[in-house]
């Protein structure tokens, strides 16, 4: 009887450990509407939902690492996976890797064309948003992003000017 109990216990452990890696159904990739923030979470397809702030792409049966998000980041009890290049870059196999929006004159609004400040990631994200909004002809978005960037500038001596806010 003891041998049978040990066998069932061993089978239970093997079953649980083999299911642990894929307890979710796939990788849910998030991209902000301005394409300045990218991350991935392991979720079911029904939990992978976009919002007014994010677009999503579900990768059935894949892990976030499979999509190119190999750096684990946890805060406030939420585990996210980000690109090794940081949250402002999509994963190497991302649905959003060639993502850009078009300007009002038809040219690409890719962040590859951004030439503003980058040293402070948090404040730079608002300058990048201003760049994208300006490229798309969205003056309300430019004003909002620049107002926040200006607040960062007021609190941080030496923070460079965002040329997209002029």
C-alpha positions as CSV (number, residue, x, y, z in Angstrom):
1,X,0.0,0.0,0.0
2,X,2.8,2.4,0.8
3,X,4.4,1.8,-2.6
4,X,1.1,2.5,-4.3
5,X,0.7,5.8,-2.3
6,X,4.2,6.8,-3.3
7,X,3.5,6.2,-6.9
8,X,0.3,8.3,-6.8
9,X,2.1,11.0,-5.0
10,X,4.9,11.0,-7.6
11,X,2.4,11.1,-10.5
12,X,0.6,14.0,-8.8
13,X,3.8,16.0,-8.5
14,X,4.8,15.2,-12.1
15,X,1.3,16.3,-13.3
16,X,1.3,19.5,-11.4
17,X,4.8,20.5,-12.4
18,X,4.1,19.8,-16.1
19,X,1.0,22.0,-15.9
20,X,2.6,24.8,-14.0
21,X,4.4,26.3,-17.0
22,X,1.2,26.6,-19.1
23,X,-1.6,27.2,-16.5
24,X,-2.6,30.1,-18.7
25,X,-3.6,29.7,-22.4
26,X,-1.2,32.1,-24.0
27,X,0.7,35.4,-24.1
28,X,-1.4,38.6,-24.0
29,X,0.7,41.4,-25.5
30,X,-0.3,45.0,-24.7
31,X,0.7,48.1,-26.7
32,X,-0.3,51.6,-25.7
33,X,-2.3,53.5,-28.3
34,X,0.6,55.9,-28.7
35,X,3.0,52.9,-29.1
36,X,5.3,54.1,-26.3
37,X,4.7,51.3,-23.9
38,X,4.7,47.5,-24.6
39,X,4.4,44.6,-22.2
40,X,3.1,41.0,-22.0
41,X,1.2,39.0,-19.4
42,X,0.3,35.3,-19.3
43,X,-3.4,35.1,-19.5
44,X,-6.4,33.3,-21.0
45,X,-7.8,34.6,-24.3
46,X,-11.0,35.7,-22.5
47,X,-8.9,37.9,-20.1
48,X,-6.8,39.4,-22.8
49,X,-8.8,42.6,-23.5
50,X,-7.9,46.0,-25.0
51,X,-9.0,49.3,-23.6
52,X,-9.2,53.0,-24.5
53,X,-5.4,53.1,-23.6
54,X,-4.1,49.8,-24.9
55,X,-4.4,47.5,-28.0
56,X,-3.8,43.8,-27.4
57,X,-2.7,40.8,-29.3
58,X,-3.2,37.3,-28.0
59,X,-0.6,34.6,-28.9
60,X,-2.4,31.2,-28.2
61,X,-0.2,28.6,-26.5
62,X,2.8,30.8,-26.4
63,X,4.7,32.3,-23.5
64,X,5.7,35.9,-23.3
65,X,9.3,34.8,-23.8
66,X,8.3,33.2,-27.1
67,X,7.1,36.6,-28.2
68,X,10.3,38.4,-27.2
69,X,9.4,39.7,-23.7
70,X,12.0,37.9,-21.6
71,X,12.5,40.3,-18.7
72,X,10.2,39.8,-15.7
73,X,8.9,42.9,-14.0
74,X,6.6,42.8,-10.9
75,X,4.9,45.7,-9.2
76,X,1.8,46.0,-7.1
77,X,1.2,42.3,-7.3
78,X,1.1,42.2,-11.1
79,X,3.7,40.3,-13.1
80,X,4.5,41.7,-16.5
81,X,7.1,40.7,-19.0
82,X,9.0,43.4,-20.9
83,X,11.5,43.5,-23.8
84,X,15.1,43.3,-22.8
85,X,15.3,46.8,-24.4
86,X,12.8,48.1,-21.9
87,X,9.0,48.9,-21.9
88,X,9.3,51.4,-24.7
89,X,10.2,48.6,-27.2
90,X,8.1,45.7,-28.4
91,X,9.4,42.1,-28.2
92,X,11.3,40.7,-31.2
93,X,8.4,38.5,-32.3
94,X,5.8,41.0,-31.3
95,X,2.6,41.7,-33.3
96,X,3.5,45.4,-32.7
97,X,7.2,45.2,-33.7
98,X,6.7,47.2,-36.9
99,X,4.0,49.2,-35.4
100,X,3.8,52.8,-36.2
101,X,1.0,55.2,-37.0
102,X,0.8,57.5,-40.0
103,X,1.1,61.2,-40.0
104,X,-1.4,63.5,-41.5
105,X,0.8,63.8,-44.6
106,X,1.2,60.0,-45.0
107,X,4.7,59.6,-43.6
108,X,5.5,57.2,-40.8
109,X,5.2,58.3,-37.2
110,X,7.6,55.7,-36.0
111,X,9.5,56.3,-32.8
112,X,12.6,55.6,-34.9
113,X,12.2,59.3,-36.1
114,X,12.0,60.6,-32.5
115,X,14.9,62.9,-31.6
116,X,13.9,64.3,-28.2
117,X,15.1,63.7,-24.7
118,X,15.6,60.1,-23.5
119,X,17.7,60.2,-20.3
120,X,14.7,60.3,-17.9
121,X,12.4,57.5,-19.1
122,X,9.3,58.7,-17.3
123,X,9.4,62.3,-18.6
124,X,10.7,61.2,-22.0
125,X,7.5,59.1,-22.5
126,X,5.5,62.4,-22.5
127,X,7.8,64.0,-25.0
128,X,7.5,60.9,-27.2
129,X,3.7,61.1,-26.8
130,X,3.9,64.7,-27.9
131,X,6.0,63.6,-30.9
132,X,3.4,61.0,-31.9
133,X,0.4,63.3,-31.4
134,X,2.1,66.1,-33.3
135,X,2.9,63.7,-36.2
136,X,-0.8,62.6,-36.3
137,X,-2.1,66.2,-36.1
138,X,-3.7,65.7,-32.7
139,X,-3.2,69.1,-31.0
140,X,-5.2,68.1,-27.9
141,X,-2.9,65.2,-27.4
142,X,0.2,67.4,-27.9
143,X,-1.1,69.9,-25.3
144,X,-1.9,67.2,-22.7
145,X,1.5,65.5,-23.2
146,X,3.4,68.8,-23.1
147,X,1.6,70.1,-20.0
148,X,2.8,67.0,-18.2
149,X,6.3,67.2,-19.6
150,X,6.5,70.9,-18.5
151,X,5.5,69.8,-15.0
152,X,8.5,67.4,-15.0
153,X,10.7,70.2,-16.3
154,X,9.6,72.5,-13.4
155,X,10.4,69.8,-10.9
156,X,13.7,68.6,-12.5
157,X,16.4,71.3,-13.0
158,X,18.4,70.6,-16.2
159,X,15.7,68.5,-17.9
160,X,16.0,69.3,-21.6
161,X,13.3,71.0,-23.6
162,X,11.0,68.9,-25.6
163,X,11.2,70.3,-29.1
164,X,7.7,68.8,-30.0
165,X,6.1,71.1,-27.4
166,X,7.0,74.4,-29.2
